[in-house]
Amino acid sequence: MTEAFPLPTLHRSPSGLMLEDLALADIAAQFGTPTYVYSRAALTAAFESYRHALGARPALVCCAVKANSNLGVLSIFARLGAGFDIVSGGELARVLAAGGDAGRIVFSGVGKTRAEIRQALIVGIRCFNVESAAELDRLNEIAGQLGQRAPIALRVNPDVDPKTHPYISTGLKNNKFGVAFADAFALYQRAATLPHLSIRGIACHIGSQLLDGAPVVEAATLVLRLVDQLAAAGIRLDHIDLGGGLGIRYRDETPPTVADYLAPLLQLFEGRHEELCFEPGRSLTGNAGLLLTRIEYLKPGAEKNFAIVDAAMNDLARPALYDAWHDAVAVTTRDLQLQKYDIVGPICESGDFLARARELAVAEGDLLALLSAGAYGMSMSSNYNTRPRAAELIVDGAAVHLVRQRETIESLFALEQVLN
């Protein structure tokens, strides 16, 4: 039976599991494990699927930096002409370091600091997605100090259920994000009176890992009604930001294609003058990367067997955080009996697991590829248990590029000091 991988450039050959034209075993031999490995071809194809589906419609596709903030990955999207969705001053600095255009950056997030706002105004970002009345006042104040007008859109909360994991739902009325839909009209009127603000658009983002486009269309319909109400009151917007959130296949999900996801939205906005903005993250990077790890020990038990690997929950937090599924695939096939294993790491937590109850034919020292790890993998990693974070690589055909060196233990306490 042929294996079906969600990562489109992953395949088997006599050399074992291959990513584009390189054997993962050779990558591990050269760079060690655990290591994140991304496919440039898959990253490019994912972005181009949005551009192709949007066609001639005026639109901006902003890569959500939080999903994968590696400079090498961001530089690929920058060269493709992407915009970027950021939520911190650090992400702003990353985008600029990767060659991104400040004029194509939207700044979201509920807690923008004064320093971050000032930094973004100085470099000239495209727009602030404002998430509270207090933020309007802060933006107006700082822009005035700089002699500027801050470009703004209100992020409205339409209270639409995205039918996703509660931790990644962002558009319900009990979420911290955005301004209440019922308050938005009055807030736009207030923003119009503030001298150092320039009203540019409206934003809406209801959640992540969406497998059904219907809630997004429902939210967009509500947003469009508000846009027309604002226009009737003399407040005309030049763009409508519908966020991101399109899901991917981790296990047996059947998310819509980008074209199918966007089609009803494009129909809804047909004939309108506003530019559309989208902020995909997971659908751009999730199935373009994997985490390569090595089995240190096989530990049989009375009730379950464990495959103890050199990656851990600090490297890939999603299973421990969301009970998320990542396919675990043996890099080299072996003529051994299949056994069921929990794949766990060496961290001192019972929640340190990467996969549960997986049937594998493996031996100690074998390599495993944890798939669909290109989004919210490395970007959510930590140094818990004083573990250096993984290396990151980008495969480009038969070439491989080290885009983040593996941390050293010494680097972890370089900013600390002992007391005399």
C-alpha positions, 0 to 999 in steps of 0.5 A: 500500500502506497503511503499518502503523506500530507507533506506534498514533497515527501516520498519514499525511495530505496534510500528511505524517506525523501524530502524533495531530492534529499534523504532524511537519513542523510540530513540527520547524519549531517545536522543531527536531531531533533531538527525541523526540516522544511520544503521550499517547494511546498512553501512556495506552492502553498503561497501560490495557491492563494495567489492563483485562487484570488486571480485578478481580484485586488488582494493582499496575502499576509503570512501570519508570522506566529505560525513560523517565524524563521528568517529563512521561511519568511524570506521565501514569502517576502521574495514571493511578494507576500505581506505579513501579519505580526503580533509583536515588535519582535515579529516586526523586526524579523519580517524586516530582517527577512527582507519583508516590505514594511508597507505590506505589514498588518499589526494585530494583537490585543496588547501592543506596547507604546514602544511597539507602536512607535517602532511600527509607525517609524518604519511605516507599516500598512495598518494597525488592527485595533482591538480596543477603545484604549488602543485607539487613544494610545495610537492617536497619542503616539502618532501625534508625538511623531507628527503622523497619522496612524493607519487603522482598522478595527478588528471586530468580533462577530461572535461566530462559532468557527467549530474548531478547538476552543484554544484557537477560537478567536471570534466568539464574544467571550474571547479576548480578541477584537471589539464587540460587533455592537460597539464597532460603529460607534468606535469608528465614529469616535476614531473619525474624530481623532486627528492622528488616526487614518481609518483604512479598513476593517478586520475580522478573524474567527479562529484557526484550523477551520475545516468548513468555510461556512462560518467565515462566510457568515462572519464576512456577511456581517462585516460587509453589512457594517462596512455599508453602514459606515459608508452611509455615514461617510466613513469609507474603507479601502480594505477588508481583512478577513483573517486566516484560519484555513485548516490542514490535514493532520490525520484524516481531516478533509479541509477545503482547498484554498480555491474552494475556501475563497470562492464563496468569499470572492462571490460575496465581494464581487463588484466591490471596490475594497481590497481583500486581505487574508492572513494565512499561517498554518495553511502556508507552512503546516504541511511544508515541514516535519520534525526529524527525531531519533529513537534513543530507547525502546521501553516495553511495558505491561500496558503499553510500549514506549519509544523514547526519542530525542525530541520532546514537548519543548520542541513540539508543544501541540500534542501536549497542549491540544492533544494534537495529532502528528503522523509519526513515520519511520524514515527507514522501513524494516522487516520487523513486526509492527508494535504499538508505541507511545512516542515520548521525550525525555522531559520530566512531565507525564504530558511529554508525549509526541504521539500515542498508540502508533504502530511502528516497525522500528529499532533503537537508533531509528529515525522518525519524521513527525509530519505537519510540523511546519506551523506552531512547531518551532515557533512555540518551542522552549528551553524547558529542562535546559534543552537547546532548541532544534536546528532548522533546515530548508530543503531546495531540490537537492540542496539543503540550507541551515537557516537556524543553528542548533542552540548550545547549552552555553547559549542558554545561560549566556545572559545569566550570571551567578551571585558572588 
